[in-house]
Amino acid sequence: MSRWGRRDRINKSSRNGRLKRTFALILTVLAAATLFGGLVHAVLVAAHVSEPAAATVYGLTLRRLWATTVVVLALIGVVIGGLALARPASRFGTACGRFGGIVTLVAGLIAVVNGGLVLAIANGGPGSGNGVVGGAAALVLGLIATVLGGLGLARRRIALGPGA
């Protein structure tokens, strides 16, 4: 067998490994999106605002803007928390060390409180212009960010030892 035949066999096996990894990543993302959608629906049902509005409001309202801003803040917290857990010793700006955990924790808490407030003052369901879907999404993402921030801080404290 020539060296070219061996190289083709190696390339095929690495290509198969990449395809399996890509497929697993796609399935993981789909499962996470499904779980997120289910959690948002559960929050809407728990807040008694899951019924759609009789008259749908189109466009951006003040409460929708508030909910969207809080969702973006929660998403930033989740991303920074994920980076802080994945690369605890990296030099990636806000995601390094203790500061990344604190930023994630604070962003998550702010998102949880504001998402809860959006749901508490809402007087209609999805489509009413009250931002209830955004508030529920902010509540779920804020809880995830808070957990990630707490894990990041606890992991750092354990890595540094007692008294850190």
DRENDO-1510 file (C-alpha; in Angstrom, 1 decimal, always signed):
<recs>
REC; n; res; u; v; w
REC; 1; MET; +0.0; +0.0; +0.0 .
REC; 2; SER; +1.3; +3.4; -0.9 .
REC; 3; ARG; +1.6; +6.2; +1.5 .
REC; 4; TRP; -1.3; +8.0; -0.3 .
REC; 5; GLY; -3.7; +5.1; +0.5 .
REC; 6; ARG; -2.8; +5.4; +4.1 .
REC; 7; ARG; -3.3; +9.1; +4.1 .
REC; 8; ASP; -6.8; +8.8; +2.5 .
REC; 9; ARG; -7.8; +6.3; +5.2 .
REC; 10; ILE; -6.6; +8.7; +7.9 .
REC; 11; ASN; -8.5; +11.6; +6.3 .
REC; 12; LYS; -11.7; +9.5; +6.1 .
REC; 13; SER; -11.5; +8.6; +9.8 .
REC; 14; SER; -10.9; +12.2; +10.9 .
REC; 15; ARG; -13.8; +13.3; +8.6 .
REC; 16; ASN; -16.1; +10.8; +10.3 .
REC; 17; GLY; -15.1; +12.0; +13.7 .
REC; 18; ARG; -15.8; +15.6; +12.7 .
REC; 19; LEU; -19.2; +14.6; +11.4 .
REC; 20; LYS; -20.1; +12.7; +14.5 .
REC; 21; ARG; -19.1; +15.7; +16.7 .
REC; 22; THR; -21.1; +18.1; +14.5 .
REC; 23; PHE; -24.1; +15.8; +14.7 .
REC; 24; ALA; -23.8; +15.6; +18.5 .
REC; 25; LEU; -23.5; +19.4; +18.7 .
REC; 26; ILE; -26.6; +19.9; +16.6 .
REC; 27; LEU; -28.6; +17.4; +18.7 .
REC; 28; THR; -27.4; +19.1; +21.9 .
REC; 29; VAL; -28.4; +22.6; +20.7 .
REC; 30; LEU; -31.8; +21.3; +19.7 .
REC; 31; ALA; -32.3; +19.6; +23.0 .
REC; 32; ALA; -31.2; +22.8; +24.9 .
REC; 33; ALA; -33.6; +24.9; +22.8 .
REC; 34; THR; -36.5; +22.5; +23.4 .
REC; 35; LEU; -35.7; +22.6; +27.2 .
REC; 36; PHE; -35.5; +26.4; +27.2 .
REC; 37; GLY; -38.9; +26.7; +25.3 .
REC; 38; GLY; -40.5; +24.3; +27.8 .
REC; 39; LEU; -39.1; +26.2; +30.8 .
REC; 40; VAL; -40.4; +29.5; +29.4 .
REC; 41; HIS; -43.8; +28.0; +28.8 .
REC; 42; ALA; -43.8; +26.6; +32.4 .
REC; 43; VAL; -43.0; +30.1; +33.7 .
REC; 44; LEU; -45.8; +31.6; +31.7 .
REC; 45; VAL; -48.2; +29.0; +33.0 .
REC; 46; ALA; -47.0; +29.5; +36.6 .
REC; 47; ALA; -47.5; +33.2; +36.3 .
REC; 48; HIS; -51.0; +32.7; +34.8 .
REC; 49; VAL; -50.3; +34.6; +31.7 .
REC; 50; SER; -50.1; +31.8; +29.2 .
REC; 51; GLU; -53.3; +32.5; +27.3 .
REC; 52; PRO; -52.8; +34.6; +24.2 .
REC; 53; ALA; -54.3; +38.1; +24.1 .
REC; 54; ALA; -57.6; +38.6; +22.3 .
REC; 55; ALA; -56.3; +41.6; +20.4 .
REC; 56; THR; -52.6; +41.3; +19.4 .
REC; 57; VAL; -50.5; +44.4; +19.7 .
REC; 58; TYR; -47.8; +44.7; +17.0 .
REC; 59; GLY; -44.6; +46.7; +17.3 .
REC; 60; LEU; -42.4; +47.7; +20.1 .
REC; 61; THR; -44.0; +48.8; +23.3 .
REC; 62; LEU; -42.2; +50.1; +26.4 .
REC; 63; ARG; -42.7; +46.8; +28.3 .
REC; 64; ARG; -41.5; +44.8; +25.4 .
REC; 65; LEU; -38.4; +46.9; +25.2 .
REC; 66; TRP; -37.8; +46.5; +28.9 .
REC; 67; ALA; -38.2; +42.7; +28.6 .
REC; 68; THR; -35.9; +42.5; +25.5 .
REC; 69; THR; -33.2; +44.5; +27.3 .
REC; 70; VAL; -33.4; +42.2; +30.3 .
REC; 71; VAL; -33.2; +39.1; +28.0 .
REC; 72; VAL; -30.1; +40.6; +26.3 .
REC; 73; LEU; -28.5; +41.2; +29.8 .
REC; 74; ALA; -29.3; +37.7; +30.9 .
REC; 75; LEU; -27.9; +36.2; +27.6 .
REC; 76; ILE; -24.7; +38.2; +28.1 .
REC; 77; GLY; -24.5; +36.8; +31.7 .
REC; 78; VAL; -24.9; +33.3; +30.4 .
REC; 79; VAL; -22.2; +33.7; +27.8 .
REC; 80; ILE; -19.8; +35.2; +30.2 .
REC; 81; GLY; -20.6; +32.5; +32.8 .
REC; 82; GLY; -20.0; +29.8; +30.2 .
REC; 83; LEU; -16.7; +31.3; +29.2 .
REC; 84; ALA; -15.7; +31.7; +32.8 .
REC; 85; LEU; -16.4; +28.0; +33.4 .
REC; 86; ALA; -14.8; +26.8; +30.2 .
REC; 87; ARG; -11.7; +28.9; +30.4 .
REC; 88; PRO; -11.2; +29.9; +34.1 .
REC; 89; ALA; -7.6; +30.9; +33.6 .
REC; 90; SER; -7.9; +32.6; +30.2 .
REC; 91; ARG; -7.2; +36.2; +29.4 .
REC; 92; PHE; -10.6; +36.9; +27.9 .
REC; 93; GLY; -11.5; +40.2; +29.4 .
REC; 94; THR; -14.5; +39.9; +31.8 .
REC; 95; ALA; -14.6; +36.1; +31.7 .
REC; 96; CYS; -11.4; +35.6; +33.6 .
REC; 97; GLY; -11.2; +34.6; +37.2 .
REC; 98; ARG; -13.3; +36.1; +39.9 .
REC; 99; PHE; -14.5; +39.1; +37.9 .
REC; 100; GLY; -16.3; +36.9; +35.3 .
REC; 101; GLY; -18.1; +35.0; +38.1 .
REC; 102; ILE; -19.2; +38.3; +39.8 .
REC; 103; VAL; -20.4; +39.9; +36.5 .
REC; 104; THR; -22.4; +36.7; +35.6 .
REC; 105; LEU; -23.9; +36.5; +39.1 .
REC; 106; VAL; -24.9; +40.2; +39.1 .
REC; 107; ALA; -26.3; +40.1; +35.5 .
REC; 108; GLY; -28.3; +36.9; +36.4 .
REC; 109; LEU; -29.8; +38.5; +39.5 .
REC; 110; ILE; -30.7; +41.7; +37.7 .
REC; 111; ALA; -32.4; +39.6; +35.0 .
REC; 112; VAL; -34.3; +37.4; +37.4 .
REC; 113; VAL; -35.6; +40.4; +39.3 .
REC; 114; ASN; -36.6; +42.4; +36.2 .
REC; 115; GLY; -38.1; +39.3; +34.5 .
REC; 116; GLY; -40.2; +38.6; +37.6 .
REC; 117; LEU; -41.3; +42.3; +37.7 .
REC; 118; VAL; -42.3; +42.2; +34.0 .
REC; 119; LEU; -44.4; +39.1; +34.7 .
REC; 120; ALA; -45.8; +40.5; +37.9 .
REC; 121; ILE; -47.2; +43.7; +36.3 .
REC; 122; ALA; -48.4; +42.0; +33.1 .
REC; 123; ASN; -52.1; +42.1; +32.6 .
REC; 124; GLY; -52.3; +39.9; +29.5 .
REC; 125; GLY; -50.7; +37.0; +27.8 .
REC; 126; PRO; -48.4; +36.7; +24.8 .
REC; 127; GLY; -49.3; +39.3; +22.1 .
REC; 128; SER; -50.7; +41.8; +24.6 .
REC; 129; GLY; -47.7; +44.1; +24.3 .
REC; 130; ASN; -46.7; +43.5; +28.0 .
REC; 131; GLY; -43.5; +41.6; +27.2 .
REC; 132; VAL; -44.5; +38.5; +29.1 .
REC; 133; VAL; -42.6; +36.1; +26.8 .
REC; 134; GLY; -39.4; +38.2; +27.2 .
REC; 135; GLY; -40.0; +38.4; +30.9 .
REC; 136; ALA; -40.3; +34.6; +31.2 .
REC; 137; ALA; -37.2; +34.2; +29.0 .
REC; 138; ALA; -35.3; +36.7; +31.1 .
REC; 139; LEU; -36.3; +34.8; +34.3 .
REC; 140; VAL; -35.1; +31.5; +32.9 .
REC; 141; LEU; -31.9; +32.8; +31.4 .
REC; 142; GLY; -31.2; +34.9; +34.6 .
REC; 143; LEU; -31.5; +31.8; +36.7 .
REC; 144; ILE; -29.1; +29.9; +34.4 .
REC; 145; ALA; -26.6; +32.9; +34.6 .
REC; 146; THR; -26.9; +33.0; +38.4 .
REC; 147; VAL; -26.1; +29.3; +38.6 .
REC; 148; LEU; -23.2; +29.6; +36.2 .
REC; 149; GLY; -21.8; +32.6; +38.2 .
REC; 150; GLY; -22.1; +30.7; +41.5 .
REC; 151; LEU; -20.4; +27.7; +40.0 .
REC; 152; GLY; -17.6; +29.8; +38.6 .
REC; 153; LEU; -17.0; +31.5; +41.9 .
REC; 154; ALA; -17.2; +28.2; +43.8 .
REC; 155; ARG; -14.9; +26.5; +41.3 .
REC; 156; ARG; -12.3; +29.3; +41.7 .
REC; 157; ARG; -12.5; +29.2; +45.4 .
REC; 158; ILE; -12.0; +25.4; +45.5 .
REC; 159; ALA; -9.0; +25.8; +43.0 .
REC; 160; LEU; -7.3; +28.4; +45.1 .
REC; 161; GLY; -7.8; +26.5; +48.4 .
REC; 162; PRO; -9.0; +27.6; +51.8 .
REC; 163; GLY; -8.9; +31.3; +52.7 .
REC; 164; ALA; -9.3; +32.5; +49.1 .
</recs>
